[in-house]
Amino acid sequence: MSEPTGAARRRGPFEVGDQVQLTDPKGRHYTFTLEAGKSFHTHKGAFPHDELIGAPEGTVVRTTGNVAYLALRPLLPDYVLSMPRGAAVVYPKDAGQILAMADIFPGARVVEAGVGSGSLSTFLLRAIGDQGMLHSYERRADFADIARENVTRYFGSPHPAWELTVGDLQDNLSDTDVDRVILDMLAPWECLDPVAKALVPGGILCAYVATTTQLARTVETLREHGSFNEPTAWETMVRTWHVEGLAVRPDHRMIGHTGFLLTARRLADGVTPPLRRRRPAPGAYGSDYSGPGSAAS
């Protein structure tokens, strides 16, 4: 059985065309592509690429200035943070939550709207494998071009499970029997009708939004739509720790708010969702509320 797309690029000695991540003594990263006959230059000196071609990962190279660099292949989280961008990328902490909480599995049929720079597309493709299907929709052709280049560069070739369409999801979605839908867009509530038609019963809708107003509008519209169970919403924050001897403390910097995630599952056709008993706080729906269920809607 042949290896999954891109797997051969993740193991073995360095080869021409591989991405290499160098780490200097201060922990700073430098990423480049190996080319025969070329040299890597820094203000601390240079060394030839040929010195790494054929060498195993974890090799230490020294520049002409006698500075040591550790050479490894970049991990996918490293790659998406350093790749060329058209739009903001989905951070690894959020991509990991999407893969886990949207239950992305090998062979899954997934629709994605809002490709951006291709960060989440790369995570999704690696999770579903060659036997899955990812159909991505992006409104802007320039963003789609950047995403296509980034995804192809990571896997080493076009991924056989990926189809990229330039256009609005609500105008172009024709996929059926879809297992998962991931929406990274300004107004995901506008896409619920076509998404509900595409998803299989039990399928998962996952939305990634930036603001509390987007989050509230999406959740309330999902409740009113009637084709989904009660949504779950959350955000994640990551804080690294400094560990050196007895000095064990949280780092001064952390990756805080990047966006909100919410998931909801598709109900079977004709099913009325059970009434969710909840006790809203007084004033939860003020006089200025104009969302779903209001007199203005």
N, C-alpha and C positions, 0 to 999 in steps of 0.2 A: 504494500500500500504506500502511495506517495506521501511525502510529508506535507502538512498543512502549509498554505502560502505564508512565506516569511519565516518559517521555523528554522530553516538552514542558516539564516542570517543571525540567529540568536545564540549559536554555539560554535565551538571549534576555533582554530587559529584565525587571526585577523586576515582578511582578504581585501584585495582591491575593490573599492566601492562600499566597504563597510563604514558605518558611522562609528567614530571613536570619541569618547569623552575623557578628557584629561582632567585630573584633579591636582592642583598645585599644593604646596605645603600649607597654605592658608585656607584650603577647602574650596577654592574657587574653581568653577568648571569651565572648560573650553571644548566645544564640539566641532568636529570637522570630518570630512570624508576622505578616506585613504585613496591616494593616487600615486602610482609608481613614478618615481623621479622627482616628486614634489617635496617641499620642506614645510614644516610648521614653524612659524616665527612668532616670538613674543619679545617684550622688552627685556626678558631674562635670557635671550639667546634663541637658538633654533636647533632643530634636529630633523633628519630626513625621514619621510614617510616609510621608506624602504626598511628602516630599522624596526618598524612594527609589523610590516607585511610578513605573514608566516609565523609571527610570535603569538603565544597564548594570551588570553585575557588575564588581567592582573599583572601585566609586565610593567616594570618601572623603567622609564627612559630619562636620560639626562640631556639637557640642552648644552650648547657650547658655553653657556654661563655657569655650568655645573649645578643647575637647579633640577631637582627630581620631580617627575610627573608620573602619577599612577594612571595607566591606560586601561579603560574598560569600555564595553559597549554601553551606550546610554540606555537606561530603562525607559519604558514607555512614558512614565510620568516626567522623566527628564526631557524626553524628546518633545512632548507636546508643549512644554514650557519654553523651549528654545527654538521651535520651528517658526518659519515666517508666518506673520499674521495679517489677515484682512480684517477680521472681527475678533473680539475678545474670545479667548478659548474657555472651554469648560474645564475648570481646575480638576486635577486628579482626585481631590477629596470628594468632589461632587460626582465625578465619573464613576468612582468606586461605589458610591451610594446608589447610583442609578443601576449599575450592573447587579448589585445585590438586591435592592428593594424592588426593582422592576423584574427581578428573577430572569435575567437574560441567560439563556441556556444554549448549548451547542445545537445547531440546526434550526434555531428560532427564526420565524419570519417577522422582521421588524421594520417599521416605518419611522423615519426621523424627519422632523421639519425644523429648519434653522440649522444649516450645516456650519456656518461661520468659517473657521479656519480648518475644520476637519478633526479637531481634537476628539470629540465624542464619537465620531464616525470610526476612528481608528480603534478606540476601546471596544466599540460594539462589534466591529468586524473580527477582532481577535477573539471575542467571546463566542460569537455564533459559528465561526469556522467556515470552511469552504462549502459545507452542505447547507448552511443557512441562507437567509436572504435579507439584505438591508437595502431598502429603497429610501434614499435621502432626497429631500426637497429643499431647495434654496432659492429665494426670490432674486438675489443679486448674482449676475453672471460672473462678476469679478471675484466675489467671495468663493463661488463654486470652482473657479479655476485654481485659486490658491489651495482650497481644500483638496482638490484632486491631486495636485502636485505633492502636497504633504503626505497624503495617504499612500500614494504610490512610492514615494521615497522611503517611507517606513517599511513597507512590505517588500520592496525591491522590484515590484511589478504591479500592474493593475490587479485588484482583488476580484476573484471570480464571483463573489457573492454580492458585489456592490453595484447598484444602479443609482446614478445621480441625475436628477431632473431639475432644470432651472424653471422656476415658476411657483405660484402659490399652491399650498397643499389643498385648500378647499376647492380650487378650480381644477386640479389635476389628479387628485387621488382616485385611482381606479383599482388599487390592490384589494383583494378579498382574502378572507381566512387569515388575517394578520394576528399574530400572537401578542405583539407589544407595539405601542405607539409612544414615541418620545417627542415632546413638543418643547422646543427652546425658541420662543417667539414672544412678541410683544402682547398679543391678544389671543392666547390659546382657547379662550371661551368661544371664539368665532368659528372654531373648527370641530365642535363636538358632534354635529350631525354627520359629517362624512367619516369622522373617526369611529363613531358608534356603528356605522354601517360596515366599516372595514374590519373591526375587531371581532374575533370569535368570542362566544360566551366564556367568561372566565378570564379573558384577555385583560391586559393591564395597560392603562393610560398613565404615563408619567409626564408631568409638566415641570419645567424649570423656569422660574420667574424671578425678577430682580427686586420687586417692591411689594410692600404689604397691600397696596391697593390692587395690584395685579393678582396677588394671592387670594384676596377676599373675593374678587370678581369671579375668578376661576372656580373656587370652591362653591360659591352660591349658585353659579350657573350649572355646575355638575349636579348639585342637589335638585335643582328645578328640572333638569333635563329628563330624569327618570330612568335612564338606561344604565346607570352606574350605582355602585354601592357607596356608602359614606366615605368621602375622601379622607386621606391621612396626609397631614402637612408637617414639615420639619425643616430645620437647617442644621448644618454641621460646622464645627469649628475645630481646628487642629492646632495644638500647642506642643512644640518640641521641648525637650528638657536638656539642660546642661548637666553632664555627669562627669566629674573628675575628682577621684578620691572621695573625700567626705563632702565635697561641694556638689550637692545634688539639689537642683532648683529648676523651676521653669524658666525657659528662655524669655528674654524681654519682648521678643516679637512673636506673633502668632498669625496664622491664616484665619481671619475672622469671617465676617459675613461676605459671601460672594453671591448668594442667591438662595431662594426657597425651593424646595422640592415638594411635590405632592403626587400621590398615586391614588387611583380608583380602579375598580374592576368592573368589567362589562357584565351586565346581567343578561339572562336569557331573554329572548324576545317575548313580549307580552307579560313579563313579570313585573309586578309592582313592588318596589323596594320596601322593606319593613319600615314603619315609622320610627325614626331615630329620636329617642327621648333625650333631650338636652335642655338645659336651663340657661338661656342667654343672660348675660349680665344686664342690669338696667341700663338702658340707653345704647345697647349694642346696635340697634338700628335707629339712628337718629332721624330728625326731620329732614336732613339733607341727603339721606340715603336714596340712591337712584338705581340700585342694582336689581337683580332678579327678585321678583316678589313684591317690589315696591309699586306704588301707584303710578310712578312715571314709566315703568317698564312695559 
